[in-house]
Amino acid sequence: MIQKRFVSLLLCAALALCLSVLCSPAVLAGGYGTAAATQPAAAVQTISTSQKTEQQVWIPTHGGKKYHSKSSCSGMKGPEKVSLSTAKQRGFTACKKCYR
């Protein structure tokens, strides 16, 4: 009898926890687990806009420390496209052929 009551209480507590999470204001607004749920819309838009306008460059994935404006420069195989700021943060410098 005590075991059945304990299991019943445990199930009720789990159900209450699930309902409190599912019925939170963020979930009801449709933004649970996203940046929209935790940040104002203006902040999210500003971040997206700044990422789109930043210059993109190509960096080698197999050696080399120069970033390029063209993926085909210097015979790179499998280059990675990143933002200019990311390339600089990783220690890359401009290719003299691409950036005269």
Backbone hydrogen bonds, N-H to C=O, Kabsch-Sander energy under -0.5 kcal/mol:
donor,donor_aa,acceptor,acceptor_aa,energy
5,R,1,M,-1.9
6,F,2,I,-2.4
7,V,3,Q,-2.6
8,S,4,K,-2.3
9,L,5,R,-2.5
10,L,6,F,-2.5
11,L,7,V,-2.4
12,C,8,S,-2.1
13,A,9,L,-2.3
14,A,10,L,-2.2
15,L,11,L,-2.4
16,A,12,C,-2.4
17,L,13,A,-2.1
18,C,14,A,-2.3
19,L,15,L,-2.5
20,S,16,A,-2.1
21,V,17,L,-1.8
22,L,18,C,-2.8
23,C,19,L,-2.1
24,S,21,V,-1.2
28,L,24,S,-2.3
29,A,25,P,-1.7
30,G,27,V,-1.3
31,G,26,A,-2.4
34,T,31,G,-1.7
37,A,31,G,-0.6
37,A,34,T,-0.8
38,T,34,T,-0.7
38,T,35,A,-0.7
39,Q,35,A,-2.2
44,V,40,P,-1.7
45,Q,41,A,-2.4
46,T,42,A,-2.2
47,I,43,A,-2.0
48,S,44,V,-2.1
49,T,45,Q,-2.6
50,S,46,T,-2.4
51,Q,47,I,-1.8
52,K,48,S,-1.6
53,T,49,T,-1.6
54,E,50,S,-0.8
57,V,82,V,-3.2
58,W,68,H,-2.9
59,I,80,E,-2.5
67,Y,93,T,-2.6
68,H,58,W,-2.9
73,C,70,K,-1.1
75,G,72,S,-1.4
76,M,73,C,-1.4
78,G,76,M,-0.6
80,E,59,I,-2.8
82,V,57,V,-2.5
82,V,80,E,-0.6
84,L,55,Q,-2.5
87,A,83,S,-2.3
88,K,84,L,-2.4
89,Q,85,S,-2.3
90,R,86,T,-1.8
91,G,88,K,-1.5
92,F,87,A,-2.5
93,T,65,K,-2.3
95,C,67,Y,-1.8
99,Y,95,C,-2.3
100,R,98,C,-0.5
